[in-house]
Amino acid sequence: MTNPYAHIIEPLDPQKPDHKFFNLKKLKDPRYDQLPFSIRVLLESAVRNCDGFLVKKEDVEKVLNWKVTQSQTVEVPFRPARVILQDFTGVPAVVDFAAMRDAVKKLQGDPERINPVCPADLVIDHSIQVDFNRNYLHFLGACLGACSLVTKVYYLFHSLRSDSLQKNQDLEFERNKERFEFLKWGSKAFQNMRIIPPGSGIVHQVNLEYLARVVFKRDGYYYPDSLVGTDSHTTMIDGLGVLGWGVGGIEAEAVMLGQPISMVLPEVIGYKLQGTPDKYITSTDIVLTVTKHLRQVGVVGKFVEFFGPGVASLSIADRATIANMCPEYGATAAFFPVDHISIHYLNQTGRDTEKLNYIEKYLKAVGMFRDYSNTSEDPQFTQVVELDLSTVVPCCSGPKRPQDKVTVSEMKQDFKMCLGAKQGFKGFQVAPERHDVQVPFQFNGAEYSLSHGSVVIAAITSCTNTSNPSVMLGAGLLAQKAVNAGLSVKPYIKTSLSPGSGVVTYYLKESGVMDFLSQLGFEVVGYGCMTCIGNSGPLPEPVVQAITQGDLVAAGVLSGNRNFEGRVHPNTRANYLASPPLVIAYAIAGTVRIDFEKEPLAVNSEGKEVFLRDIWPTRDEIQAVERQFVLPAMFKEVYEKVEKVNERWNSLEAPSDKLYTWNPNSTYIKSPPFFDGLTRELQTPNSITDAYVLLNLGDSVTTDHISPAGNIARNSPAARYLTSRGLTAREFNSYGSRRGNDAVMARGTFANIRLFNKFINKQAPSTIYLPTGETMDVFDAAEKYQQAGHPLLILAGKEYGSGSSRDWAAKGPFLLGIKAVLAESYERIHRSNLVGMGIIPLEYLPGDSAESLGLSGRERYTVIIPPQITPRMTLDTGRTFQAKMRFDTDVELTYFHHGGILNYMIRKMSEN
């Protein structure tokens, strides 16, 4: 079918008739100029891709009529311009593609039809760990006595090599060579898939500084850059005016194969920024304030679009920081339309002049270029909320959730309150008589002591902040002043600096602050997510022993975006998100139990008290250094060679076969069982009869609780499996690195040590096998249920599946035999992942909950699936109440009837 909007196609430049665009202004529809800028991107995609099949003319009308349809749960298709992945989610995606090719071949189809048609970039950034930092020799000396001979030789060998950065990168390749070879095979076997090698930086920062097109120029057309990513913080790119958000890996795979996203047309909250920040305020303070505010407003499933005069006072790096934490305030996207500051940033980061010219020209032609000072351009929003930037104060968030903002002035008192409060998001339930316990220990021949609130991890990490020169240079200037004032960081504190790209190291060195950061222990340990994803590496053994002996609530302080229980490190029960300068400040203080306004950071060797205010740099100081040292040439030099500079990656050899040859001895890459027994014919979905409850969970169960990414505990089912395959504990690596192996990941499902299961009324990766009353590991219980032929169910509270967009948080439960989840509400991406795996997301009706209905979880549940299912229909549960089936669109119902989205794609690709 001919595109019905072909009449609005015209050349952007009459001198270049072969480069055209769909001129939305020629629709001559007054509703267009009233649309939020983010919705205009959805509209352009619908117009350009209107083929009468996947995208219909009525879909375009639905988007144009957004003012009315936004409140009607209207479904529209969206075809993003590209997909972005990181390796923790990218490896399972390539594993799925390889297995799908096998399945298509078995169904007599052409396996090469399983191939990305939508451009995809995969950045390897989640594999590197902080094994070595400034105190690795201290760590070596302290723990060697208790280590096995193999471990002694291992660490002695690495201690003889060069700096921490090189050691960590060497270990990354040693641990992950098999995964990297598999990804290299994928880059050869599949078209339209580009891989950015390890050591290049963090996916979202590389996206911002290098991969983002802002406007695509492809196949003779200009159109807005847009994307979905297999990481929830994909929204960071919204700060540059590129509409993007996180989706589950399963959904992203379908997009890569040419399937549009089926989405409910969202409400758009206008977030008006006014005023200017105080000279001592950082972008981190702003985003933590915004996060708490928007959590209170309630923006789950909605777009947030920023406007108002205050936006013009924010750099692109500031905007990207705010957009990055969009998942933490619950929105789908956090959009800053392109303006002149965006163009300046593109110039600063080395984009060429021709691109800058057509980006600005195209966006102005279609009414997507913003002047934030011109109120006549303000579109209509569903709701408008405001923030005066001058009211923002220095703050952190924690100790267990990113939305729990704590002002720096209240940190000491807040931590004291949390110590004694009941176990929960703001409580550790420590008896009052133990609040001031001190545990002495020896480290490197000196005496120290730890107490509740002692800082043992201080990490400048994460794309949220390391992409922002203002906070990174601010940290460097603070370090310089601290060293000059005679301050230091205690040697047992695990300090680290993991920049999001090589550009950061470049300007920190050129500005002269890197040496001062290193003197305080913040040397570069790697380019990747590291501590933020939970790859924080081991703590010195004397520190671990002191924490364990005193049952201490030790603290981690990191410039990240997630601080859920059990994520950062098993031994840091309190974790606070903070700006990079504050990370250094708390490292110097050695505790979070400090009031910086009233107490000195430390006393220097001359006996002088040094306060934080004495060394804190102003915004003017920082901006002066930034103007001088953050230059376009740096970005060009780093990114011109980014795909070729890693010699170890270049030397990897990988097969070129189109079908992958699975190695039965591999413990990293394994053909998954998802498509076993798949036939061309649809099978009628079965009702769930007499299901047992595997776990009875509360509110805010995160994907870290469901499918942890960090270390594999030595007493876990996954550890037992790896040991049975001949591996030692040192070779376990992390759950995140094992996502290409379903046998490990199934055993790692619900293996987080901080999982609180109401059945056992404590934190542990355990449950009760209800037929006998035995307490056992979750995997072992699920295995017994499956052997007995019993279907399983999960009971949960609000915000089930919040946190990272982790497809294994749905794949794992599927492999455990879980047929449905019954929760009060779901995080958007996780609900989509459950749908993608054919697990039914059931939701209590308004006002109902497990508590209000008196459910103990020991009941058995029956869910009758009627022959005709409609979106969001209400079902009986076999009990005395009903629940809503959260299939939100007809497309999701189609996936369910196929047993999941990947089954649907295999059947589709197997058609002649």
Salt bridges, closest charged atoms under 4 A:
GLU10 OE1 - LYS26 NZ 2.69
ASP29 OD2 - ARG31 NH2 2.73
ASP33 OD1 - LYS25 NZ 2.93
GLU44 OE2 - ARG48 NE 2.87
ASP59 OD1 - LYS62 NZ 3.77
GLU61 OE2 - ARG31 NH1 2.79
ASP87 OD2 - ARG179 NH2 3.14
ASP96 OD2 - LYS811 NZ 2.67
ASP121 OD1 - ARG194 NE 2.69
ASP121 OD2 - ARG213 NH1 3.50
ASP125 OD1 - HIS126 ND1 2.45
ASP131 OD2 - ARG175 NH1 2.54
ASP170 OD2 - ARG161 NH1 2.64
ASP170 OD1 - ARG648 NH1 3.41
GLU174 OE1 - HIS158 NE2 3.70
GLU174 OE2 - ARG161 NH2 3.03
ASP225 OD1 - ARG82 NE 2.85
ASP231 OD2 - HIS126 NE2 3.69
ASP231 OD1 - HIS204 NE2 2.93
ASP231 OD1 - HIS233 ND1 3.76
GLU267 OE1 - LYS302 NZ 3.41
ASP318 OD2 - ARG619 NH2 3.89
GLU328 OE1 - HIS233 NE2 2.90
GLU328 OE2 - ARG562 NE 2.48
ASP339 OD1 - ARG319 NH1 3.01
GLU354 OE2 - LYS217 NZ 3.23
GLU360 OE2 - LYS364 NZ 2.79
GLU377 OE1 - ARG370 NH1 3.49
ASP378 OD1 - ARG370 NH2 2.51
ASP404 OD2 - ARG401 NE 3.07
ASP414 OD2 - LYS426 NZ 2.79
ASP436 OD1 - ARG593 NH2 3.38
ASP551 OD1 - ARG573 NH1 3.26
GLU565 OE2 - LYS400 NZ 3.36
GLU599 OE2 - LYS412 NZ 2.90
GLU621 OE1 - LYS481 NZ 3.07
GLU643 OE2 - ARG194 NH1 3.41
ASP704 OD2 - ARG567 NH1 2.60
ASP704 OD1 - ARG806 NH1 3.04
ASP742 OD1 - LYS670 NZ 2.92
ASP777 OD2 - ARG720 NH2 3.02
ASP780 OD2 - ARG720 NH2 3.07
GLU799 OE2 - ARG295 NH1 2.96
ASP807 OD2 - LYS811 NZ 3.08
GLU824 OE1 - LYS798 NZ 3.30
GLU843 OE1 - ARG886 NH1 2.76
GLU851 OE2 - LYS758 NZ 2.54
ASP888 OD2 - ARG831 NH2 3.49
ASP888 OD1 - ARG872 NE 3.32
ASP888 OD2 - ARG886 NH2 2.75
GLU892 OE2 - ARG831 NH2 2.90
